[in-house]
Amino acid sequence: MSETDGRVSRLTIDLAAIQRNYRRLQAEAGPATECAAVVKADAYGLGAGPVAQALADAGARRFFVAQVEEGLKLRPLLPKAEIFVLNGLQAGLEAHFHSEFLIPVLNSLGEIALWTAHARSVGRALPAAVHLDTGMSRLGLPRGEVETLIAEPQRLDGLHLELLVSHLACSDDPEHEANLRQLRLFAEWRGKLPAAPASFANSCGIFLGPQYRFDLARPGAALYGISPLRNRSNPMEQVFAAEAKILQVRDVDRGTTVGYGATHRIESPAARLATVALGYADGYLRSLSGRGLAYVGGTLVRVVGRVSMDLIAIDVTDVPPEAAHPAAWVELIGPHLPVDDVAERAGTIGYEILTSLGRRYSRHYVTAHD
């Protein structure tokens, strides 16, 4: 949609920057490790279709989604890619996986039994990944089921084992003892199971060192500009900007209150406020009330009062009037306000900010040729 359609918020998504982030992660992983691309949750809110196609153009050939529906939507766009479904195989969906060449990440002995039964019914080996839970206690075969599989490897008969997978719980903290404990357990179990390529490192895990990378790394958040390094400079590029228009500007006097609950009161003799067309329905979290920043007219300004569903107020007293006027665009997340910084102010993580972006934005995808 064009800006004449009434849209008052926009996302600008730099596909070329996402491609550069992918190549940066592949370079960090090294020549012995292939980088896949995690595009679950609509590519973390940025649009799985255009993002996945850009990543494929950058060299990615294996993709991970969370749900089978995501894989079904992606398949027509990436007819030659390997698409893995992290949430596994649910009974009754075997034919969908088979017909659309989706690869289930099997998370239990029960799922392994479902997929091997389907392989027997179609008379051919079917691809699969097997997830070993080394310490996340979320999905994956727990210790008892892994030990059963080690003792009874024939349970995998009829499958082409594409990957053995596990997931790091604390990779954002390089010093956390859980990292090495999970690594040792994964290596131990892998050595006792049928031979298969291994996938262990997520975005942060790539930077833990070569012993964590194995055959396939699975970066997600770092592709989209979220830092994989705690308390260190972010090596990834910012890939999107969220902006919204000013709807109204007003001059106010001392004592004026702003927004629901009258939580902000003007203390200066006079101030100038701008009302911006963005709120928690657009993923600008309510926890940014009185804490968020905006960038307008070359100036960082404060969000004042509560974030409401569709609107926020910003203090533009120090912004030239020619820059802060109705219809002027205001940056809420972007090059001057990186997503990790916004998340810290909101008391959350960049993942939540990204995946909370609503559907009301107009979207513009930038390529290297734009």
N, C-alpha and C positions, 0 to 999 in steps of 0.2 A: 504494500500500500504506500501511496505517496503521502507527503506531509499535508496535502490538501484534503485528506480524508477525515480530518478531525482528531487524529492520534496526537496525544500530548506527551507521550513518553516514547523513547526509542533505545534500542540496543544496537550498538555497532560492534560487530564480531569480526575480528581480524583472522581470517583463515590462514593467511600467510604466516602470522605469528604462531598459530597453533602448529603449523608444519615445522617451523623453526624449532619450536619446543620439542616436537617429536624427534627431530634430527639431533638436538642437543642431548636428549635422553639416550638415544641410540649410541651416540658417541661415548657417553659416560658408561654405558653398559659394556661396550667393547665388542670386538668382532666375533667373539665366541658366543655371544648372547643376542638373541633376536628380541626386539621390542614389539610387543603387541600394542593394542590401543583399547582402553576401556571407555566405552561410549554409552554406558548404562544411564538411566534416568535422563533420556533425551540429551546425551552428551553433556551431563551435569548442567542441564538447563539451557544449553546454547544451540541445540538443534542437531539431533543425531544424523539426519540426512546429509546436509551440507558439510558438517564436521567430519563425518566418516569418509565421505568422498574425498575431502581434502587430505585426510590422513592416508588414504589409499594411494593418492597421487604422490604423497611423500615417501611411500615405500611400505606402509603397514599392510600386512596380508592376513593378520589374525586379529579378531576383534572379540571383545567380551561385553555381553549385556547381562542384565540381572534376570529378566523375565522372558518367557518364550514369546510373548506379544512383541517385545522390542526386537527380537531376532526376526520374527516374521515380517515386520515393517522394514527391517534393514536389508533382508535378502534380495529384493528386486534391485536395490541400488548397488549392491556389491555381489554380483552373481558368482564371482570366482573366489571370494574371501572365505576363510574359515571363521565361523561365528560360534562362539561358545556361550552357553547359557549358565550363569553362575548359580542360580537358584535351583538348579537340578531338574529332575524329571518327575512330573506328577502323573499318576495313573490316568490313562485316557488320552494323554497327549503324545503317545509314542508315534502315531502316524504323522502328526504335524512336524515333529523333529525329523522323522525319516524323509518325508516328501520335500521338505524345504532345506535339507542338508544342514540342519542345526546340530551342534555337538553338545550333548548334555554334560555338565560337570556333576558327576554322580556323588551324592553326599551321604549315602548310607548303603548298607548291604541290601536293603529293600529296593532301592533305586537300581542297583546293579542287577538284581534279579529281574526287575521289570524290563530293563534294556536288553539283557541277554535273552529273555523270553521273546522279545520282539525280533531280535536278530534271528533266532531259530525260526520264527514264523515266516520271515521273508527269505530265509535261506542264504543269508550272506552276513559277513562280519560288519559290524557297525562301529563307527568311531565314537570314542568317549574319552573324557578326562575323569580321573578319580581324585577326589578332594580328601586329604588326610588332615584331621584336626590336630595340630601340634600345640595348641594352647589358646586359641581364640574362643573356644566353647560356644560356637555360634552355628556354623554349618560344617559338614565334613564328617568322615568316619571317626568316631571316638576311639580311644585306645583299644577297647575290647573288640570292636568290629575290625580294626586294623589287624589285630592279632589273629582273629578268625580268618581274615583274607590271606594273611601270610601263611597260615597253616593249610588253607584250602584255596590255592590260587586258581583252581579249576572253576571257581565262581566267575572268573573273567572270560571263560571260554565263549567264543562267539563275538568278542569285542576286539576292535583295533584300538589299543591303548595309546591315545595321542599324547597324553600328559598325565603326570602325577603332580598334583597341585597342593600347596598349603598357603596359609595367609598369615603374615606377621601382625601381631597385636600391638607392638610398641615401637615400630620402626621409625616413628618420628622422634624418638629419643635414642640416639646412637649408643648411649651408655647403659641403657636398660638391660638388666640381666636376662630378661625374657627373650631377647633377640638370639643370643647364643644358645640358650636352652632349646628354643624352637628349631634352630638350625641343626643342632646335633640330633634331635629326635627325627627330623625330616630326613636327614642323611641316613640315619640308622634304618628307618622303615623302608626308605627307597632301596637300600641295599638288599633287603629281604623280599621285595616284591618283584614281579616280572619287570624286565628292563623296559624303561620308557623315558622319554625326555621329561625334564623337571621344570616346574614354574613355581617360584617362591617369592620373588621380590615385587613389591608394589612400587609406587613412585618413590617413597622414602627409602625403601629397601635397596633400590639401585645404588644409592649413595653410601650404603653401609660397607661396601667392599666387594671384591670379586667373588668371594666364597658364598655370597648370598644370591648371586645372579643366575646361576645354573644355565639352562638352555633358553628359557623364555621369561622375560620380565613383563609385568602387566601394569604399566603406568596409567593412571587416570587423572587425578587432580592436577598433577604437575603439567600435563598437557594444556590445561586451561588457566595456567598462571599462578596456581597456588604453590607456595614455597614448599619444597620437600625437605628443607633444612631448618631445624629449630635454632633460633638465636643466631642465625648467620644470614648473610646477604642472599637474597633470592636469585638463583641462577636462571629462572624462567622469565619469559616475557609476559607482560600483561596482555590479555587477548581480547578484552571487551571493555566497552564503556556503557554505563546506564545513565541516561540523561532524561530530564523532564522539563516541561515548559513552565515558566512563571505565568500564573493566571491573573494575579492581582498584586498591586503594590500599594501600601498605605503608610502614612505617617501617624505615629502614635505618641502619646505623652506618658510621663512618669506615672506609674501605678496601673497602667493597662495590663490586663492578663491575656494570656495566649492559650488557646486550645482547650480541649476537654480537661476538666478538673482544675482549670486555672493554675496549672503547676508552674508556669513561668510568669513572672511579673517584671515589667520594665522598670529598672532602677535609675536609668539615666534620665536627664530632663526631657529628651526626645529620642526617638528611634524610628527606623524605617524597616518595615517588614515586607517580605515577599511570600506569597502563597504559591506553592509548587505542586504540580499535578502528579504526585507520587505518594504511595502509602504502603501499608502492610499487605494490601491485596496485590501489590507489585513486587513483593519480596523485600521491601525496605522495612526491616523488622521493627516492631514496636519498642523493643529494648534500646533502639537508637534515640528514643525520646530524650531531648535535652543533652544528648551525647554525640550525635552524628555531626558530620561536617559536610559542606557542599562547596563546590568551586564555581565561582561566577565572576566574570569580568576580571580574570587574573587574580582573584582574591579568594582565600579560604574563609568561609563564614560558618556560623554555628546554626544547627537546627535548634529551634526554641519551641518549648511546649511539647505536647505529646504527638507522636506519629499516629495519624488516624488512617482509616481504610484507604482513602483516596488522596489525601492531602498532607503536606507538611508545611510548616512556616520556617523561614530562615531570616536571620537578621542581616540586612543588606545596608545598614547604616553607613559602612565604610566603603561601599561599592559605588562607583560613579553611576549616576542615574541613567546615562546612556547605555550602560551595560546591564542594569537590573531593571527591566521593564516588562510588561506583559508581552508574552510570546518569546522572550529570551530563553535560551536553553541553559540549564544548570546541570553540571556533572555531579552525580551522587556516588558513583563508583567508576573508576577509570584510571587514566595515567597519573592524575594528581591525587587520587584516593584509591590506592590499590585494594583489591578485594580482601587481602589478609588484614590490612589496617582497619577496614570497615568492620570486618568480623570481630576483631579484637575489641573495638569500641562497643559492639553489640553483645559482647560476652559469649561469642560462639566461635565457629570455625568457618573458613572460606567455603567449605563444601555446602554448608547450610545456606549461606548467602546465594551461591550459584543456583542450587536446586530449588530455591524458593522464588526465583524470578517468575513473574506471572506471564499471562498470555496477552496482556494489553499493550505491550510494547510493539511498535513497528520495528522490524528487524532489517538491518542492512549488513550483508556479508561482504567483507573486503578481501580481495585477492591481491596477489602480487602485481596483477595487471591493472588494478584500479588506480 
